[in-house]
Amino acid sequence: MAESLVVSGLVSKRSEVAGQIISYQAEITRLQESLSHLDGSIKLFAPEYDLRTIKSKRTNTRNQYFVKGEAQRLTLDVMREAGKPLNNLEITAQLLERKGIEATEAITARIQKNVFAVIHRLEARHIVREIDNGAGVMKWEIV
């Protein structure tokens, strides 16, 4: 009996994934057609333009846990309130707690990656700096 439930669940999941693949393939086909039309329009106005020199733009997916600017604001709040240098994991733990997000391994890794990007943006703007504590763990403090 347990096998039939497992197989039934796997068949259902396979059906769902196959449907997503078909949907994404249709979207890819539509985008390729749009790209072809754009290429034709560019060639119409500038026949000598080399389309191979056009670089693809990177698309960013929004983080589902933070609205725009919230991760940076909360990171700075955590660092201000701590009053001492913090590492990435300490900041991540505080953000998860403040947002009331369950700290699964996958979510923690994703938030930690986001915090790391925020810290590096702040460091480039000279708002935070890295502290060398000699232990090999990067810690940051507000300048």
C-alpha positions as CSV (number, residue, x, y, z in Angstrom):
1,M,0.0,0.0,0.0
2,A,2.8,2.4,0.9
3,E,4.4,1.8,-2.4
4,S,1.3,2.8,-4.3
5,L,1.1,6.1,-2.4
6,V,4.7,6.8,-3.1
7,V,4.4,5.9,-6.8
8,S,1.2,7.9,-7.0
9,G,2.9,11.0,-5.5
10,L,5.9,10.6,-7.8
11,V,3.7,10.3,-10.8
12,S,1.8,13.4,-9.8
13,K,5.0,15.4,-9.3
14,R,6.4,14.1,-12.7
15,S,3.2,15.3,-14.4
16,E,3.5,18.7,-12.7
17,V,7.2,19.1,-13.8
18,A,6.4,17.9,-17.3
19,G,3.7,20.6,-17.5
20,Q,6.1,23.3,-16.3
21,I,8.6,22.2,-19.0
22,I,6.0,22.5,-21.7
23,S,5.0,25.9,-20.4
24,Y,8.6,27.2,-20.3
25,Q,9.3,25.8,-23.7
26,A,6.3,27.7,-25.1
27,E,7.6,30.9,-23.4
28,I,11.1,30.4,-24.8
29,T,9.6,30.0,-28.3
30,R,7.6,33.2,-27.9
31,L,10.7,35.1,-26.6
32,Q,12.8,33.8,-29.5
33,E,10.2,35.0,-32.0
34,S,10.2,38.4,-30.3
35,L,14.0,38.5,-30.5
36,S,13.9,37.6,-34.2
37,H,11.4,40.5,-34.8
38,L,13.7,42.9,-32.9
39,D,16.7,41.8,-34.9
40,G,14.8,42.4,-38.1
41,S,13.8,45.9,-36.9
42,I,17.4,46.7,-36.0
43,K,18.6,45.5,-39.4
44,L,15.9,47.6,-41.1
45,F,17.2,50.8,-39.6
46,A,20.9,49.9,-39.4
47,P,21.7,47.1,-41.9
48,E,25.4,47.2,-41.0
49,Y,24.8,46.8,-37.2
50,D,26.5,43.6,-35.9
51,L,23.9,41.9,-33.7
52,R,26.5,39.7,-32.1
53,T,27.9,42.7,-30.2
54,I,24.7,43.1,-28.2
55,K,25.2,41.6,-24.8
56,S,22.4,39.9,-23.0
57,K,21.1,41.7,-19.9
58,R,21.1,39.7,-16.7
59,T,17.7,39.3,-15.2
60,N,17.3,39.5,-11.4
61,T,14.7,37.7,-9.4
62,R,13.4,39.5,-6.4
63,N,14.0,38.1,-3.0
64,Q,10.7,36.9,-1.7
65,Y,11.6,37.6,1.9
66,F,12.5,41.3,1.6
67,V,10.9,44.3,-0.2
68,K,13.2,46.6,-2.1
69,G,15.8,48.1,0.3
70,E,14.5,46.3,3.3
71,A,17.5,43.8,3.6
72,Q,19.9,46.7,3.6
73,R,17.9,48.7,6.2
74,L,17.5,45.8,8.5
75,T,21.2,44.8,8.2
76,L,22.2,48.3,9.2
77,D,19.7,48.3,12.1
78,V,21.1,45.0,13.4
79,M,24.7,46.2,13.1
80,R,23.8,49.5,14.9
81,E,22.0,47.8,17.7
82,A,24.7,45.2,18.2
83,G,27.4,47.8,18.9
84,K,30.1,45.3,18.0
85,P,31.4,43.8,14.8
86,L,29.2,41.0,13.5
87,N,29.8,38.2,11.0
88,N,27.5,37.2,8.2
89,L,25.8,34.3,10.1
90,E,25.1,36.5,13.1
91,I,23.4,39.1,10.9
92,T,21.5,36.5,9.1
93,A,20.2,34.9,12.3
94,Q,19.0,38.4,13.5
95,L,17.2,39.1,10.2
96,L,15.5,35.7,10.3
97,E,14.3,36.4,13.8
98,R,13.1,39.9,13.0
99,K,11.2,38.8,10.0
100,G,9.8,35.7,11.7
101,I,11.1,33.4,9.1
102,E,11.6,29.7,9.9
103,A,15.4,29.1,9.8
104,T,15.6,26.0,7.5
105,E,19.0,25.3,6.0
106,A,18.0,26.4,2.5
107,I,16.3,29.6,3.7
108,T,19.3,30.5,5.9
109,A,21.7,29.9,3.0
110,R,19.6,32.2,0.7
111,I,19.3,35.0,3.3
112,Q,23.0,34.7,4.1
113,K,23.9,35.1,0.5
114,N,21.6,38.2,0.4
115,V,23.3,39.6,3.5
116,F,26.7,39.0,2.0
117,A,25.7,41.0,-1.1
118,V,24.3,43.8,1.0
119,I,27.5,44.0,3.1
120,H,29.6,44.2,0.0
121,R,27.5,47.0,-1.4
122,L,27.8,48.9,1.9
123,E,31.5,48.2,2.0
124,A,31.9,49.6,-1.5
125,R,30.1,52.8,-0.4
126,H,32.3,53.0,2.7
127,I,29.4,52.6,5.1
128,V,30.8,49.4,6.7
129,R,34.3,48.0,6.9
130,E,35.7,44.5,7.5
131,I,37.4,43.8,10.8
132,D,40.3,41.4,11.0
133,N,39.8,39.4,14.2
134,G,42.6,36.9,13.4
135,A,40.2,33.9,13.6
136,G,39.6,33.8,9.8
137,V,36.0,34.8,10.2
138,M,35.0,38.0,8.4
139,K,33.3,40.5,10.7
140,W,31.9,43.9,9.8
141,E,31.3,47.1,11.6
142,I,29.6,50.4,10.7
143,V,32.2,53.1,9.9
